[in-house]
Amino acid sequence: MAIADRLKEHSIEAVHELKEMNLEVIMLTGDNWRTAKAIADQVSVDHILAEVLPEDKAHVIKRLQTEGKT
């Protein structure tokens, strides 16, 4: 049995537009690494932070912001 997340309809286009704006796209998800990688590959996201617990996501975002990523 396999369960897979579905890609949102406009995800590929949205990521492409963000990259066209010279923005670094980072996927931050609670999904397991394999699922996150499969989705990231479909939308051309190179940076993945997977298996992040909901209560840790704000910390991760703050850390990224202190590193100059907004």
N, CA, C and O atoms as CSV, one atom per row, in Angstrom:
chain,resi,resn,atom,element,x,y,z
A,1,MET,N,N,0.845,-1.170,0.000
A,1,MET,CA,C,0.000,0.000,0.000
A,1,MET,C,C,0.892,1.236,0.000
A,1,MET,O,O,1.909,1.274,0.692
A,2,ALA,N,N,0.512,2.233,-0.770
A,2,ALA,CA,C,1.267,3.483,-0.827
A,2,ALA,C,C,0.300,4.646,-0.701
A,2,ALA,O,O,-0.803,4.627,-1.247
A,3,ILE,N,N,0.730,5.633,0.013
A,3,ILE,CA,C,-0.058,6.855,0.164
A,3,ILE,C,C,0.826,8.002,-0.299
A,3,ILE,O,O,1.984,8.104,0.106
A,4,ALA,N,N,0.284,8.856,-1.140
A,4,ALA,CA,C,1.078,9.965,-1.649
A,4,ALA,C,C,0.289,11.258,-1.548
A,4,ALA,O,O,-0.929,11.279,-1.726
A,5,ASP,N,N,1.003,12.330,-1.261
A,5,ASP,CA,C,0.381,13.645,-1.269
A,5,ASP,C,C,0.176,14.071,-2.712
A,5,ASP,O,O,0.973,13.753,-3.595
A,6,ARG,N,N,-0.893,14.785,-2.926
A,6,ARG,CA,C,-1.159,15.304,-4.264
A,6,ARG,C,C,-0.532,16.682,-4.400
A,6,ARG,O,O,-0.537,17.489,-3.470
A,7,LEU,N,N,-0.001,16.922,-5.569
A,7,LEU,CA,C,0.577,18.208,-5.889
A,7,LEU,C,C,-0.553,19.197,-6.158
A,7,LEU,O,O,-1.490,18.889,-6.894
A,8,LYS,N,N,-0.465,20.371,-5.567
A,8,LYS,CA,C,-1.478,21.397,-5.792
A,8,LYS,C,C,-1.383,21.883,-7.247
A,8,LYS,O,O,-0.304,21.906,-7.838
A,9,GLU,N,N,-2.499,22.256,-7.789
A,9,GLU,CA,C,-2.622,22.576,-9.212
A,9,GLU,C,C,-1.602,23.601,-9.714
A,9,GLU,O,O,-1.039,23.420,-10.793
A,10,HIS,N,N,-1.356,24.655,-8.967
A,10,HIS,CA,C,-0.498,25.742,-9.451
A,10,HIS,C,C,0.888,25.753,-8.806
A,10,HIS,O,O,1.611,26.743,-8.921
A,11,SER,N,N,1.261,24.686,-8.142
A,11,SER,CA,C,2.531,24.655,-7.413
A,11,SER,C,C,3.744,24.834,-8.314
A,11,SER,O,O,4.641,25.614,-7.995
A,12,ILE,N,N,3.780,24.130,-9.422
A,12,ILE,CA,C,4.935,24.219,-10.319
A,12,ILE,C,C,5.099,25.645,-10.827
A,12,ILE,O,O,6.204,26.189,-10.830
A,13,GLU,N,N,4.008,26.239,-11.252
A,13,GLU,CA,C,4.042,27.612,-11.759
A,13,GLU,C,C,4.455,28.592,-10.661
A,13,GLU,O,O,5.249,29.500,-10.909
A,14,ALA,N,N,3.927,28.415,-9.458
A,14,ALA,CA,C,4.251,29.319,-8.352
A,14,ALA,C,C,5.738,29.263,-8.009
A,14,ALA,O,O,6.372,30.303,-7.826
A,15,VAL,N,N,6.295,28.063,-7.921
A,15,VAL,CA,C,7.724,27.924,-7.610
A,15,VAL,C,C,8.562,28.540,-8.724
A,15,VAL,O,O,9.553,29.220,-8.456
A,16,HIS,N,N,8.171,28.305,-9.955
A,16,HIS,CA,C,8.895,28.883,-11.090
A,16,HIS,C,C,8.904,30.409,-11.005
A,16,HIS,O,O,9.941,31.039,-11.215
A,17,GLU,N,N,7.758,30.997,-10.701
A,17,GLU,CA,C,7.663,32.456,-10.599
A,17,GLU,C,C,8.527,32.990,-9.458
A,17,GLU,O,O,9.161,34.035,-9.603
A,18,LEU,N,N,8.558,32.291,-8.331
A,18,LEU,CA,C,9.412,32.720,-7.220
A,18,LEU,C,C,10.884,32.675,-7.613
A,18,LEU,O,O,11.647,33.583,-7.282
A,19,LYS,N,N,11.278,31.631,-8.313
A,19,LYS,CA,C,12.666,31.519,-8.769
A,19,LYS,C,C,12.999,32.601,-9.794
A,19,LYS,O,O,14.120,33.111,-9.813
A,20,GLU,N,N,12.041,32.952,-10.639
A,20,GLU,CA,C,12.239,34.030,-11.611
A,20,GLU,C,C,12.498,35.359,-10.903
A,20,GLU,O,O,13.150,36.243,-11.458
A,21,MET,N,N,11.989,35.498,-9.684
A,21,MET,CA,C,12.195,36.701,-8.877
A,21,MET,C,C,13.494,36.601,-8.074
A,21,MET,O,O,13.750,37.424,-7.194
A,22,ASN,N,N,14.311,35.587,-8.383
A,22,ASN,CA,C,15.580,35.330,-7.689
A,22,ASN,C,C,15.399,35.062,-6.201
A,22,ASN,O,O,16.248,35.432,-5.390
A,23,LEU,N,N,14.303,34.427,-5.850
A,23,LEU,CA,C,14.055,34.044,-4.465
A,23,LEU,C,C,14.451,32.587,-4.265
A,23,LEU,O,O,14.246,31.750,-5.144
A,24,GLU,N,N,15.015,32.298,-3.111
A,24,GLU,CA,C,15.343,30.923,-2.766
A,24,GLU,C,C,14.083,30.270,-2.213
A,24,GLU,O,O,13.461,30.792,-1.287
A,25,VAL,N,N,13.715,29.151,-2.769
A,25,VAL,CA,C,12.503,28.454,-2.350
A,25,VAL,C,C,12.904,27.292,-1.449
A,25,VAL,O,O,13.714,26.446,-1.829
A,26,ILE,N,N,12.328,27.263,-0.256
A,26,ILE,CA,C,12.604,26.209,0.718
A,26,ILE,C,C,11.286,25.545,1.090
A,26,ILE,O,O,10.318,26.220,1.438
A,27,MET,N,N,11.255,24.230,1.014
A,27,MET,CA,C,10.070,23.491,1.440
A,27,MET,C,C,10.235,23.137,2.915
A,27,MET,O,O,11.187,22.452,3.290
A,28,LEU,N,N,9.322,23.597,3.737
A,28,LEU,CA,C,9.300,23.293,5.170
A,28,LEU,C,C,8.046,22.474,5.426
A,28,LEU,O,O,6.931,22.974,5.274
A,29,THR,N,N,8.225,21.217,5.813
A,29,THR,CA,C,7.081,20.320,5.920
A,29,THR,C,C,7.240,19.330,7.062
A,29,THR,O,O,8.350,19.016,7.490
A,30,GLY,N,N,6.138,18.862,7.527
A,30,GLY,CA,C,6.131,17.804,8.526
A,30,GLY,C,C,6.156,16.425,7.891
A,30,GLY,O,O,6.285,15.413,8.581
A,31,ASP,N,N,6.031,16.393,6.568
A,31,ASP,CA,C,6.056,15.111,5.859
A,31,ASP,C,C,7.408,14.438,6.010
A,31,ASP,O,O,8.416,15.090,6.283
A,32,ASN,N,N,7.415,13.124,5.826
A,32,ASN,CA,C,8.689,12.410,5.885
A,32,ASN,C,C,9.549,12.804,4.690
A,32,ASN,O,O,9.066,13.342,3.694
A,33,TRP,N,N,10.851,12.516,4.828
A,33,TRP,CA,C,11.816,12.957,3.822
A,33,TRP,C,C,11.470,12.440,2.423
A,33,TRP,O,O,11.544,13.193,1.452
A,34,ARG,N,N,11.100,11.188,2.315
A,34,ARG,CA,C,10.825,10.589,1.006
A,34,ARG,C,C,9.652,11.268,0.306
A,34,ARG,O,O,9.724,11.565,-0.886
A,35,THR,N,N,8.586,11.509,1.038
A,35,THR,CA,C,7.422,12.193,0.471
A,35,THR,C,C,7.777,13.621,0.081
A,35,THR,O,O,7.427,14.083,-1.005
A,36,ALA,N,N,8.474,14.317,0.975
A,36,ALA,CA,C,8.871,15.698,0.696
A,36,ALA,C,C,9.759,15.773,-0.543
A,36,ALA,O,O,9.578,16.655,-1.383
A,37,LYS,N,N,10.703,14.865,-0.657
A,37,LYS,CA,C,11.620,14.845,-1.807
A,37,LYS,C,C,10.854,14.594,-3.099
A,37,LYS,O,O,11.146,15.219,-4.119
A,38,ALA,N,N,9.890,13.700,-3.072
A,38,ALA,CA,C,9.102,13.405,-4.270
A,38,ALA,C,C,8.338,14.643,-4.742
A,38,ALA,O,O,8.310,14.940,-5.936
A,39,ILE,N,N,7.729,15.353,-3.818
A,39,ILE,CA,C,6.996,16.577,-4.169
A,39,ILE,C,C,7.970,17.661,-4.615
A,39,ILE,O,O,7.733,18.330,-5.621
A,40,ALA,N,N,9.058,17.840,-3.878
A,40,ALA,CA,C,10.054,18.860,-4.224
A,40,ALA,C,C,10.613,18.635,-5.622
A,40,ALA,O,O,10.818,19.588,-6.374
A,41,ASP,N,N,10.857,17.393,-5.966
A,41,ASP,CA,C,11.362,17.083,-7.304
A,41,ASP,C,C,10.362,17.490,-8.385
A,41,ASP,O,O,10.755,17.962,-9.451
A,42,GLN,N,N,9.087,17.310,-8.113
A,42,GLN,CA,C,8.056,17.657,-9.099
A,42,GLN,C,C,7.964,19.156,-9.334
A,42,GLN,O,O,7.653,19.597,-10.441
A,43,VAL,N,N,8.232,19.941,-8.297
A,43,VAL,CA,C,8.090,21.398,-8.416
A,43,VAL,C,C,9.432,22.120,-8.512
A,43,VAL,O,O,9.477,23.350,-8.530
A,44,SER,N,N,10.521,21.360,-8.575
A,44,SER,CA,C,11.877,21.915,-8.709
A,44,SER,C,C,12.312,22.732,-7.499
A,44,SER,O,O,12.921,23.792,-7.645
A,45,VAL,N,N,12.001,22.241,-6.314
A,45,VAL,CA,C,12.496,22.854,-5.079
A,45,VAL,C,C,13.754,22.099,-4.673
A,45,VAL,O,O,13.740,20.875,-4.545
A,46,ASP,N,N,14.841,22.840,-4.471
A,46,ASP,CA,C,16.129,22.221,-4.161
A,46,ASP,C,C,16.392,22.073,-2.667
A,46,ASP,O,O,17.159,21.203,-2.255
A,47,HIS,N,N,15.769,22.906,-1.863
A,47,HIS,CA,C,16.037,22.915,-0.425
A,47,HIS,C,C,14.812,22.405,0.331
A,47,HIS,O,O,13.726,22.977,0.238
A,48,ILE,N,N,15.006,21.327,1.076
A,48,ILE,CA,C,13.902,20.675,1.777
A,48,ILE,C,C,14.226,20.565,3.257
A,48,ILE,O,O,15.309,20.118,3.635
A,49,LEU,N,N,13.290,20.973,4.083
A,49,LEU,CA,C,13.359,20.752,5.528
A,49,LEU,C,C,12.141,19.900,5.860
A,49,LEU,O,O,11.021,20.406,5.945
A,50,ALA,N,N,12.367,18.612,6.047
A,50,ALA,CA,C,11.272,17.661,6.232
A,50,ALA,C,C,11.235,17.142,7.661
A,50,ALA,O,O,12.182,17.302,8.431
A,51,GLU,N,N,10.118,16.518,7.987
A,51,GLU,CA,C,9.898,15.904,9.296
A,51,GLU,C,C,10.012,16.921,10.437
A,51,GLU,O,O,10.476,16.603,11.533
A,52,VAL,N,N,9.577,18.148,10.150
A,52,VAL,CA,C,9.596,19.215,11.146
A,52,VAL,C,C,8.250,19.207,11.869
A,52,VAL,O,O,7.197,19.307,11.240
A,53,LEU,N,N,8.294,19.089,13.166
A,53,LEU,CA,C,7.065,19.068,13.958
A,53,LEU,C,C,6.386,20.430,13.914
A,53,LEU,O,O,7.063,21.453,13.815
A,54,PRO,N,N,5.056,20.460,13.987
A,54,PRO,CA,C,4.338,21.736,13.938
A,54,PRO,C,C,4.864,22.751,14.955
A,54,PRO,O,O,5.000,23.935,14.646
A,55,GLU,N,N,5.154,22.282,16.156
A,55,GLU,CA,C,5.624,23.207,17.189
A,55,GLU,C,C,7.046,23.706,16.941
A,55,GLU,O,O,7.486,24.650,17.596
A,56,ASP,N,N,7.767,23.094,16.014
A,56,ASP,CA,C,9.136,23.515,15.700
A,56,ASP,C,C,9.219,24.407,14.466
A,56,ASP,O,O,10.260,25.013,14.213
A,57,LYS,N,N,8.152,24.492,13.708
A,57,LYS,CA,C,8.202,25.245,12.451
A,57,LYS,C,C,8.497,26.725,12.670
A,57,LYS,O,O,9.258,27.314,11.903
A,58,ALA,N,N,7.922,27.331,13.682
A,58,ALA,CA,C,8.187,28.748,13.950
A,58,ALA,C,C,9.660,28.968,14.273
A,58,ALA,O,O,10.247,29.957,13.836
A,59,HIS,N,N,10.265,28.052,15.039
A,59,HIS,CA,C,11.697,28.154,15.354
A,59,HIS,C,C,12.542,28.075,14.087
A,59,HIS,O,O,13.498,28.833,13.916
A,60,VAL,N,N,12.185,27.164,13.216
A,60,VAL,CA,C,12.934,26.998,11.965
A,60,VAL,C,C,12.828,28.268,11.127
A,60,VAL,O,O,13.826,28.729,10.572
A,61,ILE,N,N,11.642,28.828,11.034
A,61,ILE,CA,C,11.450,30.056,10.258
A,61,ILE,C,C,12.260,31.194,10.862
A,61,ILE,O,O,12.902,31.947,10.129
A,62,LYS,N,N,12.243,31.333,12.175
A,62,LYS,CA,C,13.032,32.389,12.825
A,62,LYS,C,C,14.520,32.198,12.569
A,62,LYS,O,O,15.241,33.168,12.333
A,63,ARG,N,N,14.987,30.945,12.614
A,63,ARG,CA,C,16.399,30.671,12.347
A,63,ARG,C,C,16.760,31.063,10.916
A,63,ARG,O,O,17.805,31.669,10.677
A,64,LEU,N,N,15.903,30.718,9.978
A,64,LEU,CA,C,16.152,31.085,8.587
A,64,LEU,C,C,16.187,32.601,8.419
A,64,LEU,O,O,17.003,33.133,7.666
A,65,GLN,N,N,15.300,33.286,9.121
A,65,GLN,CA,C,15.280,34.746,9.043
A,65,GLN,C,C,16.562,35.351,9.602
A,65,GLN,O,O,17.076,36.322,9.048
A,66,THR,N,N,17.084,34.792,10.692
A,66,THR,CA,C,18.339,35.316,11.251
A,66,THR,C,C,19.520,35.040,10.323
A,66,THR,O,O,20.540,35.727,10.385
A,67,GLU,N,N,19.377,34.034,9.465
A,67,GLU,CA,C,20.406,33.727,8.470
A,67,GLU,C,C,20.251,34.605,7.228
A,67,GLU,O,O,20.998,34.461,6.260
A,68,GLY,N,N,19.278,35.513,7.264
A,68,GLY,CA,C,19.080,36.427,6.148
A,68,GLY,C,C,18.087,35.957,5.114
A,68,GLY,O,O,17.939,36.584,4.065
A,69,LYS,N,N,17.410,34.872,5.390
A,69,LYS,CA,C,16.398,34.371,4.465
A,69,LYS,C,C,15.042,34.896,4.938
A,69,LYS,O,O,14.668,34.712,6.096
A,70,THR,N,N,14.322,35.540,4.044
A,70,THR,CA,C,13.029,36.106,4.438
A,70,THR,C,C,11.918,35.591,3.561
A,70,THR,O,O,10.760,35.963,3.749
